[in-house]
């Protein structure tokens, strides 16, 4: 989620190879963090391709000039160039396993969220498709999703705006994840969360919400209770005869 | 939705063959209605297969004995037998176009909801898969969905229970559809709605919610406003530093 107040990235940590083979893997990675930049990547889809991609980005891609350094997240000049480099690395990761998977029917597709800022640039957020092409998040739709996205999207569509304050953005994101986790067992806590305020004087927050997180449990319970209240408060359908009412 | 209070069926009416070819077609059909029975069918998926299925059910399937009448919704003895007959007719409908579609790559799959009651039997609701097999709705999960189901499912998961009153069931269903219609353009008003109270002395309601329905607009606006309020009322995340707050 990218709003006026800042960038909020949330990812779950559940990976599965079938319903009977579930593990915890980090899906929200910090690719570069220094005085002049912060670049983060969230992934959905094939774990093996994602790990290859991360290793390739860590090593760096071949330099363009003879005497240049390998191209890495530590030296790309802009977030747009960072997205291009990730796209290139994703192509490499796919190519390196193509001959192994060829005809196997195994789905090796991956989608990514790339967010952060470089130098004096603004916070930016990109969604990268499996082929390495990408779109950028814009204020009219201030969020992008990957993976199991439908269950949690109505909440984001309905209540997230460019001027939503950063606390509220975090709450919306957690409520969206709560909806998804209730409907799909393959999404689960712990959740990783990074909050990067637009204001550089404000503190960056990185936290993990564990399976027994008191705040998340409160949020989930309160939200359920308030949904019930909200529904009850809406007038009854006029097309139902009076005697339907309790 | 099948609760203690009764059966509520809701279907949209939007059919599309691509984003540039959208029509209004009824998807909620009354198959039989008489003193002793009420049987309804909602459909999702291929329109041509659905129409063939309806025609086959109308004509009736071949009689089992020599002197028997064709088997129709008007003479099946139970809802279970009705579901079996619909499954059989669906197989026929698929078989009759199989040679046309063979190898064309056109998706002719269909899913169905069959609901109603026969004689002194209880209200029952079945979900039928494309192959003609089916499951029955039970009190632990008092709803079944077909078609574009994910956007609207969290609302149902969260607030629908076996003892939810019939007015509230209708509201939950409409809110669920509202979420879906906001996220997917291929779902749209008019909505068809049938409410069958368990109590046979109560009136059955059949209505269509048009694109400019004042109650639905009110429900949608109120729901949006109350979601905002609900979110604001939840305590702020404790892991955000104080100065994030506005």
Boltz contact constraints between the chains, C-beta under 6 A:
constraints:
  - contact:
      token1: [A, 150]
      token2: [B, 150]
      max_distance: 6.0
  - contact:
      token1: [A, 150]
      token2: [B, 151]
      max_distance: 6.0
  - contact:
      token1: [A, 151]
      token2: [B, 150]
      max_distance: 6.0
  - contact:
      token1: [A, 151]
      token2: [B, 154]
      max_distance: 6.0
  - contact:
      token1: [A, 153]
      token2: [B, 183]
      max_distance: 6.0
  - contact:
      token1: [A, 154]
      token2: [B, 151]
      max_distance: 6.0
  - contact:
      token1: [A, 154]
      token2: [B, 179]
      max_distance: 6.0
  - contact:
      token1: [A, 154]
      token2: [B, 183]
      max_distance: 6.0
  - contact:
      token1: [A, 157]
      token2: [B, 182]
      max_distance: 6.0
  - contact:
      token1: [A, 157]
      token2: [B, 183]
      max_distance: 6.0
  - contact:
      token1: [A, 158]
      token2: [B, 224]
      max_distance: 6.0
  - contact:
      token1: [A, 158]
      token2: [B, 227]
      max_distance: 6.0
  - contact:
      token1: [A, 159]
      token2: [B, 227]
      max_distance: 6.0
  - contact:
      token1: [A, 159]
      token2: [B, 228]
      max_distance: 6.0
  - contact:
      token1: [A, 159]
      token2: [B, 231]
      max_distance: 6.0
  - contact:
      token1: [A, 165]
      token2: [B, 246]
      max_distance: 6.0
  - contact:
      token1: [A, 166]
      token2: [B, 244]
      max_distance: 6.0
  - contact:
      token1: [A, 167]
      token2: [B, 236]
      max_distance: 6.0
  - contact:
      token1: [A, 167]
      token2: [B, 240]
      max_distance: 6.0
  - contact:
      token1: [A, 167]
      token2: [B, 244]
      max_distance: 6.0
  - contact:
      token1: [A, 167]
      token2: [B, 245]
      max_distance: 6.0
  - contact:
      token1: [A, 170]
      token2: [B, 237]
      max_distance: 6.0
  - contact:
      token1: [A, 171]
      token2: [B, 231]
      max_distance: 6.0
  - contact:
      token1: [A, 171]
      token2: [B, 234]
      max_distance: 6.0
  - contact:
      token1: [A, 179]
      token2: [B, 154]
      max_distance: 6.0
  - contact:
      token1: [A, 182]
      token2: [B, 157]
      max_distance: 6.0
  - contact:
      token1: [A, 183]
      token2: [B, 153]
      max_distance: 6.0
  - contact:
      token1: [A, 183]
      token2: [B, 154]
      max_distance: 6.0
  - contact:
      token1: [A, 183]
      token2: [B, 157]
      max_distance: 6.0
  - contact:
      token1: [A, 203]
      token2: [B, 241]
      max_distance: 6.0
  - contact:
      token1: [A, 207]
      token2: [B, 239]
      max_distance: 6.0
  - contact:
      token1: [A, 215]
      token2: [B, 238]
      max_distance: 6.0
  - contact:
      token1: [A, 219]
      token2: [B, 234]
      max_distance: 6.0
  - contact:
      token1: [A, 222]
      token2: [B, 234]
      max_distance: 6.0
  - contact:
      token1: [A, 224]
      token2: [B, 158]
      max_distance: 6.0
  - contact:
      token1: [A, 226]
      token2: [B, 230]
      max_distance: 6.0
  - contact:
      token1: [A, 227]
      token2: [B, 158]
      max_distance: 6.0
  - contact:
      token1: [A, 227]
      token2: [B, 159]
      max_distance: 6.0
  - contact:
      token1: [A, 228]
      token2: [B, 159]
      max_distance: 6.0
  - contact:
      token1: [A, 230]
      token2: [B, 226]
      max_distance: 6.0
  - contact:
      token1: [A, 230]
      token2: [B, 230]
      max_distance: 6.0
  - contact:
      token1: [A, 231]
      token2: [B, 159]
      max_distance: 6.0
  - contact:
      token1: [A, 231]
      token2: [B, 171]
      max_distance: 6.0
  - contact:
      token1: [A, 234]
      token2: [B, 171]
      max_distance: 6.0
  - contact:
      token1: [A, 234]
      token2: [B, 219]
      max_distance: 6.0
  - contact:
      token1: [A, 234]
      token2: [B, 222]
      max_distance: 6.0
  - contact:
      token1: [A, 236]
      token2: [B, 167]
      max_distance: 6.0
  - contact:
      token1: [A, 237]
      token2: [B, 170]
      max_distance: 6.0
  - contact:
      token1: [A, 238]
      token2: [B, 215]
      max_distance: 6.0
  - contact:
      token1: [A, 239]
      token2: [B, 207]
      max_distance: 6.0
  - contact:
      token1: [A, 240]
      token2: [B, 167]
      max_distance: 6.0
  - contact:
      token1: [A, 241]
      token2: [B, 203]
      max_distance: 6.0
  - contact:
      token1: [A, 244]
      token2: [B, 166]
      max_distance: 6.0
  - contact:
      token1: [A, 244]
      token2: [B, 167]
      max_distance: 6.0
  - contact:
      token1: [A, 245]
      token2: [B, 167]
      max_distance: 6.0
  - contact:
      token1: [A, 246]
      token2: [B, 165]
      max_distance: 6.0
